Amino acid sequence: MNYQQTLDYLFSQLPMFQRIGSAAYKADLKNTIAICNLLGNPENKFKSIHVAGTNGKGSTSHMLASILQSAGFKVGLYTSPHLKDFRERIKINGELIPPEYVIDFVAKYKSDFEAIQPSFFEMTVGLAFDYFAKENVDVAVIEVGLGGRLDSTNVIKPEVSVITNISFDHTALLGNTIEKIATEKAGIIKNEVPVVVGETQAGSEVVFLNKAIEKNTSLVFADQRYKAVNARQIIAEKNFLKIDIEKADVLFYKDLESELLGLYQQKNIVTVLCAIDLLNQNGFQLSEEVIRNGIKNVVSQTALLGRWQILSRQPFVIADSGHNESGIQEVLRQIKLTPHEHLHFVLGVVSDKDITKILSMLPVDATYYFCKADIPRALPSDDLLLQAKEFGLLGIAFSSVKNALAAAKKQASEKDLVIIGGSTFTVAEVV
């Protein structure tokens, strides 16, 4: 099989959450353990950092990887989902896994996988671990796919565990209260492995503290150690975010810069700085210069896409993959901080989530371009239009994301703002 045939096989033969939703979710680690045993337990052959959370875990993972790269480490990075190419999920020092490696891996283990019957995600985790071990990475940053306790990545014993925040997402699988969701995320906390939690939140704080006590490990809330202040976006020939960081109310870092736009990145940067503290306690020796360079150059060093990504100007056309309640909340805050005359919103969502809360948050004075991403999980645009009307959101339904964006760009004046969002899959079709 060539690369495309290999992907077609994976997408068609293995249950894939990205396409079909909860039917692809395996609520135990049995298959992952079987795959790791088959591969000679590659997960034990490299150091790792484990990153969970509802929002921000992708950006946090990429910043950690970028800082480690800046220090000269050979760094594996496993994230999900991909936007354009399956290989985005598995990188070393920002380079995508070679197509030949994917082809050879699937060809070699195809019959074994058919006996194990893994999900797409379980197989991909095995591929990532195998690749990182064979390439002798110094350290790998591993992003949780969904939840934590039963996620396929949860077979590693990392140097540090990171949990960014807790919000309502995948409630049918993880629970419908903050406490239940936090319990699933806390499942990545291991015996004597230090933990960083990005945000102190009512409902989740005690869950994490109790789990840390149970696992005989230390836990730090990043927002209690560091505070981001004086954040500003510099929109020029090269766009960047600039912030100051305080520690115990004293200026600690002045003018930290990041290619990742979006003022919500302040929370992720604070979480990253706290995780770096713990890594340095474990002997990593990451200097201020390395930290600054890694945060500043995160996009160029890791090829991260879809986080408040400016696609064009006059009008500003911006894509953001925020897709749950708190993610959309941050996008809306960012919209308010972005000068514009009228807002045009290209909106597409998935069908297996309750979107009523999100729709109730969206501004009624915007023009909407409802669309459907090209995956089975996507909600038909006509259905989205009808649901949105109930919340006073008016617009037109389009047959595709690209048609919706073309209409929005045609309608918008130079001083307007066009946002593409609602789901990762909507963003994936335009970045």
N, C-alpha and C positions, 0 to 999 in steps of 0.2 A: 504493500500500500504506500502511496505517496502521502504527503502531509495532509492535504485536504481530505483524502479518503480515510486517513487515520482519525481526523476530527469528526468526520461524518459518522464513523463507527462509534466513537465515544459518545457523541451527542445522541445517537439513535439507540444505542444498546444499553447505556447506563442511565438510571434515573437521575435527572439533573434539576436541582432546586431552581436554578436560574430560569429554566424553561417551564417546569410544571408545578413548582411550589412544594407544599408540605408532603406530597406523596413521595418525594425523593429523600425525605429526612429519615435517617436511621437513628433510633433512640437508644443506641448503645455503641460501645467501642469494639465489639466483637470482630467486625469485618476489618477495621483498621489494624487491630492487633494481628489478625491473620495475614494481612498484606505485609506488615512490618516484619513478621516472622519469615515470610516467604523471601523478603528482600535482604535478610540478614541483619535486621534491626538497625537500619541506617540512622534512625532518630537518636541513637546513643553515640554517634560518631562525630558530632559537632556540638559546640556550645550554642545556646539559643536564648532568645528573649521572647516571651509569650505576651501577646497583646489582645485583650478582649474589650468589650464595651458596646454600647448601643450606637453612639455617634463618635466620630473622631479617631476610631482605631486605625483606619487606613492612613490618614495624614500622620498620625503619631508613629505608625510603623515605618513610613517612608522617611520621616525626620530622623528617627533612631538609626535607620540604615545609612542615611546620608552622613550623619556624624561619624559613625564607625568607619565608613569609607574614607572620610576626610582624615582619619587617623591612620590610614594605611592598611586597614584590615580587609581581607577578602570576605565580603558580606553577602550571604544569601538573603533573599526577601521573598516570602510567600504571602500573597494577598488574594482576595476575591471580592466580588466577581471581576472578570475582565471586561473591558469596554470594547476594544476593537479586535484583539487577537488573544486567543486562549493563552499564548505564551507570556502575556503580561503577568500572569499569576505567579510565575516562577522566574526570578532574576538573580544574577550575581553581579554585584557592582553596577547595577543599572542596565545590564545586558540581558535581553530575553533568552530563555533557554533555547538552544538551537532546534530547529524543526527535526533534524535527524535524530536527536536524542529522544524526542517524543515518539517518532516513528519506531525506532528500535526498541524502546521500552514497551510499547503496546504490543509489537510483534512478538517479543520475547515472552511476555507474561499473559497474553490474550487467553490462552486456554486455562491458565490458573485463575484468572479473574472470572471466567465463566463458571468455574466451580465455586468460587467465593461469593459471586453475585454482589459486588460492591456497588455503591452509588458512584456517580460521576465525581463527587467531592472526595470520597474515600480513595478512589483511584488516584486523583490528582495529588492528594496529600502524600501518598506513597511515592509518586513520581518526583515530587519536590524533595522529599527526604533522601531518596536514592541519588538524585542529581547533586544535592548539596554534599552528601557524604563522598561520592565519587570524585567531586571537584575539590574536596578538601577545604571547604570554606572554614574560616576562623570562627565565624559566628553567623547564625541565621536569625533574622527577625521573622517570627511566625505569627500571622494574624489569624485569630479565631474566625471561623466562618459564621456560625450561628450559635448563640448561647455561650457555652464554655464547658460545663460539666460533661456533656455527652458529645461535644464537638470532636471531629476526627483528629484535630490537631492536639488533643489533650492527652497525648501519650508521651510528650516530651517532659524532661525535667530541666527547666530553664535556669539561667543565672538570676533573672528578675522576672516577675509577673506584673503586668500592667493592665489596669482596668480603667478605661477612660471615664465613663459615666454610665448612668442607667436612665433609660426612657422607655416608653411603650413602643415595642416593635415585636413582630412575630408572637403576639400574645397567645395565639392558639397553640403554640408549641412551648413557649417559655413561661406562660402564666400571665394573668391579667392584673397583677398588682406589682408595685415596685419591689416589694419584699420577695416575691416569687422569682421575678426576673433577676434580681440581685443574687439570689441563691444559686441560680443557674450560672451566672457569670463568675461567682465566687468559687465555682467548681474547678477553676484553673489554679487556685492557690494550693501550693504543694508544701510538704514538710520542709521547714527550715529554708524555704526560698523566699527572699524578701519581696514585698508587694508594694506597688504604688497604685493608689486610687486617685484619679484626676480630680474629682469633685466630691465635696462633702454634701451629701443629700439626705434629707429626712426620709426614713424608710429603708434606705440601703446602708447607711453608715454602720448601724449595729450589726447587720448581717455580715459585713466584711470584717468588723472587729472580732466577732465571735469565731468566724472561720479562721482568722489568723491565730487566735488563741488555740483553737483546736489543732492547728497544724504547726504550732510551736514556732511561729515566725514573726518577724517585724512587719508593721504596716505603716505607711506614711500617706497622708492625704496631701496631694501636691498643692492644693489651693490654701492649705494651712502653712506651708513652707514658703511658697513664692506667690507674688502678686504681680500681674501684668498691669502696667499703667501707661498713660500717654501714648496709646496706640493710634497710629495714623497710616492711612493708605497713600502711597505716593504713586499717582497715575501719571506717568511720563513716557518717554521712549521705551524705557524698561520699567515695568510695574513692580512694586514691592511693598511689603508691609514692614513697618518700623515700630518697635515697641521698646519700652524700658521695663526692667524687671526689678522688683524690690524683694528683699529678704529681711524679715523682722523690721519692716518699715524703713529700711535703709537701701539706697540705690545699690543694686548688685551688678546688673548688666545695663549699660546705657546703649541705646540705639542698636538693639538686635534687629537684624534685617532678615526677611524671608521672601522668597519668590512666591510662596503660597499666599494669595490674597484672601480676603475675608477676615473680618475682625474676630470671628469666632475661633480663628486659629490661635488666639491668645491662650485659650484654655488648653489646647493641645501642646503648645510650646511650654507652658508651665509643667504639664505632665511629663514631657520629654526631659526637661531639666532635672526634675526630681528622679526620674529613672536613671539619668546619667550619674547623679550623685551615688546611687546604689551600685552602679557598674564600677565606678571609680573605687568604691569601698571594696569591690571584688578584684581590684588590680588592673582595671582597664586603662587607667592613666589618660583620660580624655581631657585635654587642655581647653582653656577658654578659646584660644584661637581655632582649635578643631571644632568646638561646639558652634562658634559663630559661623564658620565656613560651612559646616554641615546644614545648619538651619537656613542660611542664606541661599544655598545652592541646591536645595532639596529637589526641585522640579528637574533641573538639568542633570543632576546626578542619579536620579531614580526613575525618571520618565513618568512621573505621576500626572494623571489626567483628571479633569472633571471636578476640581475643587475651585469654585468661583473663577472659572477659567474664561478669560476675555477672548472671544472669537473674532470680534471686529469692533470698529469704532464708527461713530457718526452714522447711525446710532450705536451705542454700546450694545453688543450682543454677548450675553454672559450665560454660561452653562454651569449648573451646580447640582451635584448628585444627592443633596439632602432630600430624604424621602419619607421620614417618619415625623411624628409630632414635634419633637425637639429640633430635628434637623431643619424642618420647614420654618420653625420659629426663628432660627438663626439666619436663614436665607431672608426672611422678611425684615429682620433687623438690618441686615446688610443693604437691602433695597432702600430702606429709609435713609441710609447714610450715603447713598449714591445719587448725586444730583441728576434729576431728569424731569421732563415735563409730563409725559404720560407713560404708563407701564403697559407693556404687551407681554402676556404670559403664555408661553407654549407649554402646555400641561399634558402629561401622560402618566398614568398610574397603573399598578397591577391590580388584578381582580380579586386576589385572595386576602386583601386587607380591608378593614373597616376604615374608609376614608372620610367619614363624616366630620371627625374632629379637624382634620386637615382642611377640608373645604370650608369649615366654619371660621378658620383663621385667615383665609385668603382675602385680599382687599377687593371690595365690590366695585371700586372705581377704575379697575384695570380692564383691558380687553383681552379675552381668552381665546386661545387657539387650541382646541381639544384634539388630542391625537392618540394613536395607539402604536406602541413599539412593536416591532416585528418578532414577537415571541408569544407562545400560547397563553402565558400568564397575564398578558396585558389586557386591561379593561377596554372593550370597544369604545371608540370615541363618542358614538351616539349615546351610549349608556352614561358615560362620564358627563356629557353635556346635560342630560336630564337630571342627574344627581346634583350637578353644580347649580342649575337653575333654582333649585330649592333653597340655595343659600345666597341667591341674588347675584350669582356670577354669570355674566353673559358673554357669549362668543359664538364661534362656529366650529363644527366638528370637521376634522380632516382625516383622510384615509391613511396618512403616514406622518411621521415626525417631520420629514424633510419638506413635505407640502405645507405643513402648518408653519414651519419656520420661514419658508419662502413667502408665505402670505403675511406673516408678522413683519418681516423686513420691508416688504413692499408698502405696508400700511404705515410704518413708523416714520416719523420725521427725524432729522439729525439729532435733535436734543432729547429724543425719547429713549427708553430703556427696554430692551427685549431680554427676557429671562427664559431659559429652557430648563425644565426640571420636573419634579414629581416622582421620578424614579431613576435609578441608575441606568436602566435600559433605554429610557427616553434620551438621556444625555449621551449614551454610547453611540447613538446614530448620527450625532452631529459634531462631536469633538474630533 
